[in-house]
């Protein structure tokens, strides 16, 4: 899958680095969900939020971000 970082992704997240972090985190969650689903296990993870014909966690995560189903915020360290 080839993804170009265009305005459609950056309208939800303000930098390419944050996009990568957001999608990677969500893709790991989706990977765990899909793995548990294959093994018929119960997990406490939110299922995919978009209708897509793919089982690729990364592709699902990008589609969720594109459709504004997920948001991402970096917590700033407290100033001393």
C-alpha positions as CSV (number, residue, x, y, z in Angstrom):
1,X,0.0,0.0,0.0
2,X,1.4,3.4,-1.0
3,X,0.3,6.3,1.1
4,X,1.1,9.8,0.3
5,X,1.0,12.3,3.1
6,X,-1.4,14.9,1.8
7,X,-3.7,17.4,3.3
8,X,-6.4,14.8,3.8
9,X,-4.3,13.3,6.6
10,X,-2.8,16.5,7.9
11,X,-6.1,18.1,8.6
12,X,-6.5,15.7,11.6
13,X,-2.8,15.8,12.7
14,X,-0.5,18.7,12.3
15,X,2.8,16.9,11.3
16,X,3.9,13.8,9.4
17,X,5.7,12.5,12.5
18,X,2.4,12.6,14.5
19,X,0.6,10.9,11.7
20,X,3.1,8.0,11.8
21,X,2.8,7.7,15.6
22,X,-1.0,7.8,15.5
23,X,-1.3,5.3,12.7
24,X,1.3,3.0,14.2
25,X,-0.4,2.9,17.6
26,X,-3.8,2.2,16.1
27,X,-2.4,-0.4,13.8
28,X,-0.9,-2.3,16.8
29,X,-4.3,-2.2,18.5
30,X,-6.0,-3.4,15.4
31,X,-3.4,-6.2,14.9
32,X,-4.1,-7.4,18.4
33,X,-7.8,-7.2,17.8
34,X,-7.6,-9.2,14.5
35,X,-5.3,-11.8,16.0
36,X,-7.7,-12.3,18.9
37,X,-10.6,-12.5,16.6
38,X,-8.9,-15.2,14.5
39,X,-8.2,-17.2,17.8
40,X,-11.7,-16.6,19.0
41,X,-10.5,-14.8,22.1
42,X,-12.2,-11.9,23.8
43,X,-10.3,-8.7,24.1
44,X,-11.0,-5.2,25.3
45,X,-10.0,-3.4,22.1
46,X,-12.1,-1.3,19.9
47,X,-12.9,-3.0,16.6
48,X,-12.2,-1.3,13.3
49,X,-14.2,2.0,13.0
50,X,-14.5,1.9,9.2
51,X,-15.9,-0.4,6.7
52,X,-13.1,-1.6,4.5
53,X,-12.4,-4.9,2.6
54,X,-8.9,-5.2,4.0
55,X,-7.5,-7.1,7.0
56,X,-4.3,-5.1,7.0
57,X,-4.1,-3.2,10.3
58,X,-2.1,-0.4,8.8
59,X,-4.5,0.2,5.9
60,X,-7.4,0.2,8.3
61,X,-5.7,2.7,10.6
62,X,-4.9,5.0,7.7
63,X,-8.6,4.9,6.6
64,X,-9.7,5.6,10.1
65,X,-7.5,8.7,10.3
66,X,-8.6,9.8,6.8
67,X,-12.3,9.5,7.8
68,X,-11.6,11.4,11.1
69,X,-12.6,8.3,13.2
70,X,-9.4,8.5,15.3
71,X,-7.5,11.5,16.8
72,X,-4.1,11.8,18.3
73,X,-2.6,14.1,20.8
74,X,0.9,14.1,22.3
75,X,1.1,14.7,26.0
76,X,3.6,17.4,26.8
77,X,5.9,17.0,29.7
78,X,5.2,19.2,32.6
79,X,7.6,22.2,32.7
80,X,9.8,22.4,35.8
